[in-house]
Amino acid sequence: MQRRGDGFSFHITHPDEFQTMAGKREFTKTLETGEKSVAILKILMLAAEL
C-alpha cells in the first residue's frame, strides 16, 4: 500500500512467469480512499479476489 497525494494505492509485483504473459512487472490499483483503515479493508477484499 502506498500513499499517493490524498489517497492510497495497492501495488503487487507479478511473478517472473506472469510478467512475460502480462507484459507488466506490477499490478497497481487505486483504492479510492484517503482513510488508511478503509484502504486496508479494500486491500483485503482485493487480495481475496486475486
N, C-alpha and C positions, 0 to 999 in steps of 0.2 A: 504494500500500500504506500502510495506517495501522495503528499500534499502538493497540489498544483493550484496556485492562486487561492481562490476561495473554496475550492473543492478538493476531493480526493479521487485518485485513480488506482486501479488494480493492474499490476504487471506480473506476468509469469513467463519464464523462458521456456521455449519448446525444447524437447529432447532433440539431439542431433539428427536422428532418423526423420523426425517430423519436420525439421527445418527445411530439408530438401523438398519434401512434398508441399509444404505450405508456402515456401518461398519467404518466410519470415523467421526471425530469431525469437520474437517476443509477441505475446498476446497482451494487448492493452485495452482496458475498458474504463470509461468514465463512470464513476459511481453516483454522479448527480446529487451530491450532498456535501455540505460543509461541516457536518457534525461527525466527529470521529466515531461515536457509538453507533450511529446509523450506518456509517461506512463499513464498520466491522461486520454488522449483520448482513449487509449486502454482499460482502466478500464471502461469507459463509454460504449464502444461498447460491452465489455464482460458482463456488468451488464444488458444491454438491451437483450442479448441472454438468460440470466438466468431467 
